Amino acid sequence: VKHFWEVVGAYSTDEKRALLAFATGCDRAPVGGLGKLKLILQKSGPDSMALPHSHTCFNLLAMPAYTSRGKMRDRLGIAIHNAKGFGLQ
């Protein structure tokens, strides 16, 4: 979890919006602000090269227990920049 917040903290505004869209299905903050968002981070197995995945209905982001910040940054970046979602805007 520590690596996750360090990686996200270094993201640009556009990358943060892409992460929000990947995890929740919407790139905008909910009514009432981000403090009202209940984002769930879940471990989806041991360290691997697998990409993170999300369950947008539950605001759940699942990812392997990456052992390095660099690997997490790379794998999460690939996931959020290549996600298509439902194609709704």
Secondary structure as GFF3:
##gff-version 3
##sequence-region A 1 89
A	DSSP	alpha_helix	2	9	.	.	.	ID=ss1
A	DSSP	alpha_helix	13	24	.	.	.	ID=ss2
A	DSSP	three_ten_helix	34	36	.	.	.	ID=ss3
A	DSSP	beta_strand	40	43	.	.	.	ID=ss4
A	DSSP	beta_strand	53	55	.	.	.	ID=ss5
A	DSSP	three_ten_helix	56	58	.	.	.	ID=ss6
A	DSSP	beta_strand	60	63	.	.	.	ID=ss7
A	DSSP	alpha_helix	69	82	.	.	.	ID=ss8
###
